[in-house]
Amino acid sequence: MKGVVILNDILVSVRMPESLLLKLKKLTEKEHFMDVSEEIRSITRKNWFKFTHPELMVIEKLRKDVLNEVKNKNEKEITKRVIKELNEIKKEIKKEGDK
């Protein structure tokens, strides 16, 4: 059959420290995976993709870096606005107290 791929599941056993297993379980819940094996498959897929397509991973990292910079800049601007508003409120309160 043309275009049909048959996948055979293979069971793999992995030894790991209990602390790593606990971290994986927490990550599994956080990322909404069904179980730890699904989380491990996801991590494996991501790393396999990273090593087989390094140029795409560089682009992905750049995209994430740009988004983080934009987010940080927006947070800084919001913080400045809040500080400015609070200072204006402080001045108004002082004016009311001086009357």
C-alpha positions in Angstrom: 0.0 0.0 0.0 1.3 3.4 -1.0 1.6 6.0 1.7 0.7 3.6 4.6 3.2 3.4 7.5 2.9 0.6 9.9 4.2 1.3 13.4 5.1 -1.4 15.8 5.2 -0.5 19.5 8.2 -1.6 21.4 8.4 -1.7 25.1 11.5 0.0 26.6 12.4 -0.2 30.2 14.4 2.7 31.8 16.1 2.8 35.2 16.0 6.2 36.8 16.4 7.7 40.2 13.1 8.1 42.2 13.6 11.9 42.3 13.6 12.1 38.5 10.4 9.9 38.4 8.7 12.3 40.9 9.7 15.3 38.7 8.4 13.6 35.6 5.1 12.8 37.4 4.7 16.5 38.4 5.5 17.6 34.8 3.0 15.0 33.5 0.3 16.6 35.5 1.4 20.2 34.6 1.5 19.4 30.9 -1.8 17.4 31.0 -0.4 14.1 29.8 -2.2 10.9 30.5 0.8 9.2 32.1 4.6 9.3 32.5 5.2 7.2 29.5 3.4 9.7 27.3 5.5 12.5 28.8 8.7 10.5 28.1 7.6 9.9 24.5 7.0 13.7 24.1 10.4 14.6 25.5 12.1 12.0 23.3 10.2 13.3 20.2 11.3 16.9 20.9 14.9 15.9 21.4 15.0 13.6 18.4 13.6 16.5 16.3 16.1 18.9 17.8 19.0 16.6 16.7 17.6 15.8 13.3 16.6 19.4 12.4 19.0 21.7 14.3 18.4 24.6 11.9 14.6 24.6 12.8 15.4 24.4 16.5 17.6 27.6 16.2 14.7 29.4 14.5 12.3 28.1 17.3 14.7 29.4 20.0 14.9 32.8 18.3 11.1 33.0 18.1 10.8 32.2 21.8 13.6 34.7 22.7 11.8 37.5 20.7 8.5 36.7 22.4 10.1 36.8 25.8 11.7 40.1 25.1 8.4 41.6 23.9 6.7 40.2 27.1 9.4 41.6 29.4 9.2 45.0 27.6 5.4 45.1 28.0 5.7 44.2 31.7 8.3 47.0 32.3 6.1 49.5 30.6 3.0 48.4 32.6 5.1 48.7 35.8 6.2 52.2 34.9 2.6 53.2 34.2 1.4 51.8 37.6 4.2 53.6 39.4 3.3 56.9 37.7 -0.4 56.4 38.5 0.5 55.6 42.2 2.7 58.7 42.4 -0.2 60.9 41.0 -2.6 59.4 43.6 0.0 60.1 46.3 0.2 63.7 45.2 -3.6 64.0 45.2 -3.8 62.6 48.7 -1.2 65.0 50.0 -3.1 67.9 48.4 -6.3 66.8 50.1 -4.4 66.5 53.4 -3.0 70.0 53.1 -6.4 71.6 52.8 
